[in-house]
Amino acid sequence: MATVSAAATASSAAPASATALAGTATPPAAERLASLDAFRGLTMILLISHGFGIHPAFKDNPSLAWLAYQFEHAPWIGCTLWDLIQPAFTFIVGAAMPFAFASRQSRGDSRGRLFGHVAWRALFLLALSNILSNWGSTSGLKPQFINVLCQIAFGYLLCFALWNLAPRAQAGAALALFVVHNGLFFLSPGPGGPFDPAANIGARLDLALLGYNYSGFYTTFNFLGNSLTILAGMWTGMYLRRPGSHTGRVKTLLAWAAACWVAGMALSPVIPMVKRLWLGSFLLVSLGWVLAAFAACYWLMEAKGKRGWAFPALVVGANSLFLYSFSQVLRGWLSRGMGAFTGNFAWLGPAGAIPQNLAVLAVMFALCYWLYRRKIFIKI
C-alpha cells in the first residue's frame, strides 16, 4: 500500500482507476471519468453509513418497516437497496478496467506487464480481505473468499483474461459462465432442491474444499455471478471510450438497464432472485438498477455539467479502499467512543440510531477530507 499525489492516479475500492470524458468525443486515456468516481463515492457513503441507521430506527414501526427493509439484506429471495451495494462496487471495477488498461498501455506496458499488475492487485485484495475478515477473531483464523474484496479479486483476474478476447468470444464466454453457474444448481440439487440454502452446490463445494460453510448461506461459488457483473461493467467502460454524444450514451445505458431488469424479472420464477448465491435473476435485476443509477450520475455530471453536488462523493471515492478498511476494523470502536459523548441519542428512542450513524459518518468523512486536502490517496 502506498500514498500518491493528486497528480497521480488515485485508487479506490476498485482495483482500477477511471478517466473523465470531456465534450462528446472519447477523451485521452489520462483524463478521469468524474461520474464514475462520484458513483464509487456514493456507493461507499451508503456502505459506511450503515444505512444511516434507518433499519434499526424503523424496523419495528408498522408504517415505515418497508423503508427499514431496504437497508438490510433480503433474508433469502428478494432484492433490496442494501443488496445493490456489492453489485455497484463490482460494476465500477469493470467499468474502470478499459480506461486503466488503455492508460497503462499508452505508457508502454505490454500485455504481460498488465497481467503482472492485475495479478498483484488480485493477490493483495485476497490478502487484505482475509486480514479484515479475521480481524479480532477469537475462534481461530479461517480463510474466507466471500468478502467483496475477494470476489472482486477473482472476477478481476477472470475479466482480464476475457478482455484479451475478441468481442464475440467475450460474449460467448459470458453466456457459458452464466449457463454453468446457474445450471450447476439444477444439475446437483440439495435435499431441499436446487437452491437449498444449506445444501446447494456452492455450499457443498465450500464444505468439501474448506471444511466449513459461511454464515448467512454465502458461498465462494458466487464469484462466477459476480464476475459477470464486473464483465458488464467492463463492457460499459469499453462503450464509454468510443466516440459519441453524452445524450446518446445515457439513452443506451438506460435501454440496457431496462432490458436487464425485465430479463431478470422474467427469469425469477425459474431461477429465484438470491443475492447470497448471485443467481442469474439477481445478476440481471441488480445490473439493471446499477446501470440506471450510473446513467443518472453520468447524465448529471457529464451531460449537464453539474458537478458541485458530487464533491463529497469525489472526496470519499478518492480514498475508498482506505475508508472501507477503516470501516471494517474501526467503525465500531469509533461509534462506541462517540457514544460516550452523544449517549447514542437514546432520548430519541430507536430513531436515535439515525443521528448517531450520521455523526459517525461525519467523522469518517472528515478524516477522508483531511487526506484529500493533503493529496494523500491510498492505492495498491
C-alpha positions as CSV (number, residue, x, y, z in Angstrom):
1,M,0.0,0.0,0.0
2,A,1.4,3.5,-0.8
3,T,0.4,7.1,-1.0
4,V,0.4,9.1,-4.2
5,S,0.0,12.7,-5.0
6,A,-3.2,14.1,-6.6
7,A,-1.4,14.3,-9.9
8,A,-1.0,10.6,-10.0
9,T,-3.8,8.0,-10.4
10,A,-5.8,7.7,-7.2
11,S,-7.0,4.3,-6.3
12,S,-10.2,3.2,-4.6
13,A,-12.0,0.0,-3.6
14,A,-12.0,-0.9,-7.2
15,P,-8.6,-2.2,-8.4
16,A,-8.5,0.1,-11.4
17,S,-8.9,3.8,-11.9
18,A,-11.3,5.5,-14.3
19,T,-10.9,8.5,-16.6
20,A,-13.0,11.5,-17.4
21,L,-14.9,12.3,-20.6
22,A,-14.8,15.8,-21.8
23,G,-17.1,17.1,-24.5
24,T,-18.7,14.4,-26.7
25,A,-15.7,12.5,-28.1
26,T,-13.6,9.9,-26.5
27,P,-11.0,11.6,-24.2
28,P,-7.3,10.9,-23.9
29,A,-6.7,8.0,-21.6
30,A,-5.1,10.1,-18.9
31,E,-8.3,12.0,-18.1
32,R,-10.8,10.8,-15.5
33,L,-14.5,9.9,-15.7
34,A,-15.8,12.1,-12.9
35,S,-19.2,10.5,-12.9
36,L,-17.7,7.0,-12.2
37,D,-15.6,8.5,-9.4
38,A,-18.7,10.1,-7.9
39,F,-20.7,6.9,-8.3
40,R,-17.9,5.0,-6.5
41,G,-18.0,7.6,-3.7
42,L,-21.9,7.5,-3.4
43,T,-21.8,3.7,-3.1
44,M,-19.1,4.0,-0.5
45,I,-21.0,6.5,1.5
46,L,-24.1,4.3,1.6
47,L,-21.9,1.4,2.8
48,I,-20.0,3.2,5.6
49,S,-23.2,5.0,6.8
50,H,-24.6,1.6,7.9
51,G,-27.7,2.6,6.1
52,F,-27.8,5.9,8.0
53,G,-29.3,4.0,10.9
54,I,-32.7,3.7,9.1
55,H,-33.1,-0.1,9.7
56,P,-32.8,-0.1,13.5
57,A,-34.7,3.1,13.7
58,F,-37.8,2.0,11.8
59,K,-37.8,-1.9,11.6
60,D,-40.5,-2.1,14.4
61,N,-42.5,0.8,13.0
62,P,-45.5,-0.6,11.1
63,S,-45.8,2.4,8.8
64,L,-42.1,2.6,8.0
65,A,-41.0,-1.0,8.1
66,W,-41.0,-1.1,4.3
67,L,-38.3,1.6,4.4
68,A,-36.2,-0.2,7.0
69,Y,-36.4,-3.3,4.9
70,Q,-34.5,-1.5,2.1
71,F,-31.5,-1.0,4.4
72,E,-31.0,-4.7,5.2
73,H,-30.1,-7.7,3.0
74,A,-33.1,-9.7,1.9
75,P,-33.3,-12.9,4.1
76,W,-33.0,-15.1,1.0
77,I,-35.2,-14.4,-2.0
78,G,-35.5,-10.7,-3.0
79,C,-33.5,-7.6,-3.8
80,T,-33.2,-4.5,-1.5
81,L,-31.3,-1.3,-1.8
82,W,-28.7,-2.7,0.6
83,D,-28.3,-5.8,-1.7
84,L,-27.2,-3.4,-4.5
85,I,-24.1,-2.1,-2.8
86,Q,-21.8,-5.1,-3.9
87,P,-23.1,-5.2,-7.4
88,A,-22.4,-1.4,-7.7
89,F,-18.8,-1.9,-6.5
90,T,-18.2,-4.8,-8.8
91,F,-19.7,-3.0,-11.8
92,I,-17.4,0.0,-11.0
93,V,-14.4,-2.3,-11.1
94,G,-15.3,-3.5,-14.5
95,A,-16.1,0.0,-15.9
96,A,-12.8,1.3,-14.8
97,M,-10.7,-1.5,-16.4
98,P,-10.7,-0.4,-20.0
99,F,-9.7,3.2,-19.0
100,A,-6.9,2.0,-16.7
101,F,-5.6,-0.6,-19.2
102,A,-5.6,2.0,-22.0
103,S,-3.7,4.4,-19.8
104,R,-1.0,1.9,-18.9
105,Q,-0.7,0.7,-22.5
106,S,-0.2,4.3,-23.6
107,R,2.8,4.4,-21.2
108,G,4.3,1.4,-22.9
109,D,3.0,-1.5,-20.8
110,S,2.8,-4.8,-22.6
111,R,0.0,-7.3,-22.0
112,G,2.5,-9.3,-19.9
113,R,3.2,-6.4,-17.7
114,L,-0.6,-5.7,-17.5
115,F,-1.2,-9.2,-16.3
116,G,1.5,-8.9,-13.7
117,H,-0.2,-5.7,-12.4
118,V,-3.6,-7.4,-12.4
119,A,-2.3,-10.5,-10.6
120,W,-0.5,-8.4,-7.9
121,R,-3.7,-6.4,-7.2
122,A,-5.8,-9.5,-7.1
123,L,-3.4,-11.2,-4.6
124,F,-3.3,-8.0,-2.5
125,L,-7.1,-7.8,-2.3
126,L,-7.3,-11.5,-1.3
127,A,-4.7,-11.0,1.5
128,L,-6.4,-7.7,2.7
129,S,-9.8,-9.3,2.6
130,N,-8.7,-12.2,4.8
131,I,-6.9,-9.8,7.2
132,L,-10.1,-7.7,7.6
133,S,-12.4,-10.7,7.8
134,N,-10.3,-12.4,10.5
135,W,-9.5,-9.2,12.5
136,G,-10.4,-9.7,16.1
137,S,-11.4,-13.3,15.7
138,T,-11.4,-15.4,18.8
139,S,-12.2,-18.7,17.2
140,G,-9.1,-19.1,15.1
141,L,-8.1,-17.9,11.6
142,K,-10.2,-19.2,8.7
143,P,-9.6,-18.5,5.1
144,Q,-12.7,-16.8,3.5
145,F,-13.5,-15.9,0.0
146,I,-16.9,-14.3,0.2
147,N,-15.9,-10.8,1.2
148,V,-16.4,-8.2,-1.6
149,L,-12.7,-7.7,-2.0
150,C,-12.1,-11.5,-2.6
151,Q,-15.0,-11.7,-5.0
152,I,-13.5,-8.6,-6.9
153,A,-10.1,-10.3,-7.0
154,F,-11.4,-13.5,-8.6
155,G,-13.6,-11.6,-11.0
156,Y,-10.8,-9.1,-11.9
157,L,-8.5,-11.9,-13.0
158,L,-11.2,-13.7,-15.0
159,C,-12.4,-10.5,-16.7
160,F,-8.8,-9.5,-17.6
161,A,-8.5,-12.9,-19.4
162,L,-11.7,-12.2,-21.2
163,W,-10.6,-8.6,-22.1
164,N,-7.9,-10.2,-24.3
165,L,-10.5,-12.0,-26.4
166,A,-12.5,-10.7,-29.4
167,P,-15.9,-9.3,-28.7
168,R,-17.8,-12.4,-29.9
169,A,-15.6,-14.6,-27.9
170,Q,-16.2,-12.4,-24.8
171,A,-20.0,-12.7,-25.3
172,G,-19.7,-16.5,-25.8
173,A,-17.6,-16.9,-22.7
174,A,-20.1,-14.7,-20.7
175,L,-23.0,-16.9,-21.9
176,A,-21.1,-20.1,-21.0
177,L,-20.3,-18.7,-17.5
178,F,-24.0,-17.8,-17.0
179,V,-25.2,-21.2,-18.0
180,V,-22.5,-23.1,-16.0
181,H,-23.1,-21.0,-12.8
182,N,-26.9,-21.4,-12.8
183,G,-27.0,-24.8,-14.4
184,L,-24.9,-26.5,-11.8
185,F,-27.5,-25.7,-9.1
186,F,-30.1,-27.7,-11.2
187,L,-27.7,-30.5,-12.1
188,S,-26.7,-31.1,-8.5
189,P,-29.6,-30.1,-6.2
190,G,-29.6,-30.4,-2.4
191,P,-32.2,-32.2,-0.3
192,G,-34.4,-29.1,-0.5
193,G,-34.0,-28.6,-4.2
194,P,-31.5,-26.7,-6.5
195,F,-31.5,-23.6,-4.2
196,D,-31.5,-25.3,-0.8
197,P,-29.9,-22.6,1.4
198,A,-27.8,-25.0,3.4
199,A,-27.0,-27.7,0.8
200,N,-26.9,-26.2,-2.6
201,I,-23.9,-27.0,-4.9
202,G,-22.0,-23.9,-3.7
203,A,-22.5,-24.8,0.0
204,R,-21.4,-28.4,-0.6
205,L,-18.3,-27.3,-2.5
206,D,-17.2,-25.0,0.4
207,L,-17.8,-27.8,2.9
208,A,-15.7,-30.2,0.7
209,L,-12.9,-27.8,-0.1
210,L,-12.7,-25.6,3.1
211,G,-14.2,-27.9,5.7
212,Y,-16.9,-25.4,6.7
213,N,-19.7,-23.2,5.4
214,Y,-20.0,-19.5,5.8
215,S,-22.7,-17.9,8.0
216,G,-25.6,-16.4,6.1
217,F,-25.6,-19.1,3.4
218,Y,-23.0,-17.2,1.3
219,T,-20.7,-19.3,-0.9
220,T,-17.4,-18.9,-2.7
221,F,-19.1,-20.1,-5.9
222,N,-20.8,-16.7,-6.0
223,F,-17.7,-15.3,-7.7
224,L,-18.9,-16.6,-11.1
225,G,-22.0,-14.5,-11.0
226,N,-20.0,-11.6,-9.5
227,S,-17.5,-11.9,-12.4
228,L,-20.4,-11.4,-14.9
229,T,-21.3,-8.1,-13.1
230,I,-17.7,-7.0,-13.5
231,L,-17.7,-8.0,-17.1
232,A,-20.9,-6.0,-17.7
233,G,-19.1,-3.0,-16.2
234,M,-16.1,-3.7,-18.4
235,W,-18.3,-3.6,-21.5
236,T,-19.8,-0.4,-20.2
237,G,-16.3,1.1,-19.9
238,M,-15.4,0.0,-23.4
239,Y,-18.6,1.6,-24.8
240,L,-17.9,4.9,-23.0
241,R,-14.4,5.1,-24.5
242,R,-15.9,5.2,-28.0
243,P,-16.8,8.5,-29.7
244,G,-20.4,9.6,-29.1
245,S,-22.7,12.1,-27.5
246,H,-23.4,12.2,-23.8
247,T,-27.2,12.1,-24.5
248,G,-26.8,9.0,-26.7
249,R,-24.7,7.3,-24.1
250,V,-27.3,8.0,-21.4
251,K,-30.1,6.6,-23.6
252,T,-28.1,3.5,-24.4
253,L,-27.3,2.9,-20.7
254,L,-31.0,3.3,-19.7
255,A,-32.1,1.0,-22.5
256,W,-29.7,-1.7,-21.3
257,A,-30.8,-1.1,-17.7
258,A,-34.4,-1.7,-18.7
259,A,-33.5,-4.8,-20.7
260,C,-31.5,-6.3,-17.8
261,W,-34.2,-5.6,-15.3
262,V,-37.0,-7.0,-17.4
263,A,-34.9,-10.1,-18.3
264,G,-34.1,-10.7,-14.6
265,M,-37.7,-10.4,-13.5
266,A,-38.8,-12.8,-16.3
267,L,-36.2,-15.3,-15.2
268,S,-37.0,-15.0,-11.5
269,P,-39.9,-17.6,-11.4
270,V,-37.4,-20.2,-12.7
271,I,-34.2,-19.0,-11.0
272,P,-35.0,-17.2,-7.8
273,M,-33.5,-13.8,-7.0
274,V,-31.0,-14.8,-4.4
275,K,-28.2,-12.3,-3.8
276,R,-26.3,-14.7,-1.5
277,L,-25.9,-17.1,-4.4
278,W,-25.7,-14.3,-7.1
279,L,-28.1,-16.2,-9.3
280,G,-28.9,-15.2,-12.8
281,S,-32.1,-13.3,-12.0
282,F,-30.4,-11.3,-9.2
283,L,-27.4,-10.6,-11.5
284,L,-29.7,-9.1,-14.2
285,V,-32.1,-7.2,-11.9
286,S,-29.3,-5.7,-9.8
287,L,-27.4,-4.8,-13.0
288,G,-30.5,-3.0,-14.3
289,W,-30.7,-0.9,-11.1
290,V,-26.9,-0.2,-11.1
291,L,-26.9,0.8,-14.8
292,A,-29.8,3.1,-14.2
293,A,-28.2,4.8,-11.2
294,F,-24.9,5.2,-13.0
295,A,-26.7,6.6,-16.0
296,A,-28.3,9.2,-13.8
297,C,-24.9,10.1,-12.3
298,Y,-23.4,10.3,-15.8
299,W,-26.3,12.5,-17.1
300,L,-25.9,15.0,-14.3
301,M,-22.1,15.3,-14.3
302,E,-21.1,14.7,-18.0
303,A,-24.1,15.7,-20.0
304,K,-25.4,18.6,-17.8
305,G,-22.0,19.6,-16.3
306,K,-23.5,19.7,-12.7
307,R,-20.6,18.5,-10.6
308,G,-20.7,20.7,-7.5
309,W,-23.1,18.4,-5.7
310,A,-20.8,15.4,-6.1
311,F,-17.8,16.9,-4.2
312,P,-18.4,14.8,-1.0
313,A,-18.7,11.7,-3.1
314,L,-15.5,12.5,-5.0
315,V,-13.6,13.0,-1.7
316,V,-14.8,9.6,-0.4
317,G,-14.3,7.9,-3.8
318,A,-10.7,9.1,-3.9
319,N,-9.8,7.0,-0.8
320,S,-12.5,4.3,-0.7
321,L,-10.1,1.4,-0.2
322,F,-8.7,3.1,2.9
323,L,-12.2,4.0,4.1
324,Y,-13.5,0.5,3.5
325,S,-10.7,-1.0,5.6
326,F,-11.2,1.6,8.3
327,S,-14.9,0.9,8.4
328,Q,-14.3,-2.9,8.7
329,V,-11.9,-2.6,11.6
330,L,-12.5,0.6,13.4
331,R,-16.0,1.8,12.8
332,G,-17.5,0.0,15.8
333,W,-14.7,1.4,18.0
334,L,-15.5,5.0,16.7
335,S,-19.2,4.6,17.2
336,R,-18.7,3.3,20.8
337,G,-16.3,6.1,21.6
338,M,-18.6,8.8,20.2
339,G,-21.5,7.2,22.2
340,A,-19.8,8.3,25.4
341,F,-20.5,11.9,24.3
342,T,-23.7,11.6,22.3
343,G,-25.4,9.0,24.6
344,N,-26.3,7.3,21.3
345,F,-29.1,9.8,21.2
346,A,-31.1,7.4,23.4
347,W,-33.6,10.1,24.3
348,L,-34.9,9.7,20.7
349,G,-35.7,6.0,21.2
350,P,-35.0,3.8,18.2
351,A,-34.8,6.9,16.0
352,G,-31.6,7.8,17.8
353,A,-29.8,5.4,15.5
354,I,-30.1,7.9,12.7
355,P,-28.2,10.9,14.3
356,Q,-25.7,8.5,15.8
357,N,-24.8,7.0,12.5
358,L,-24.8,10.4,10.8
359,A,-22.3,11.6,13.5
360,V,-20.0,8.7,12.9
361,L,-20.3,9.2,9.1
362,A,-19.3,12.9,9.6
363,V,-16.2,12.0,11.5
364,M,-15.2,9.4,8.8
365,F,-15.8,11.9,6.1
366,A,-13.7,14.5,8.0
367,L,-10.8,12.0,8.1
368,C,-11.2,11.4,4.4
369,Y,-11.3,15.1,3.6
370,W,-8.2,15.6,5.7
371,L,-6.4,13.1,3.5
372,Y,-7.9,14.6,0.3
373,R,-6.7,18.2,1.2
374,R,-3.2,16.8,1.7
375,K,-3.3,14.9,-1.6
376,I,-2.8,11.6,0.2
377,F,-4.5,8.7,-1.6
378,I,-4.2,5.1,-0.7
379,K,-3.5,2.8,-3.7
380,I,-2.4,-0.7,-4.5
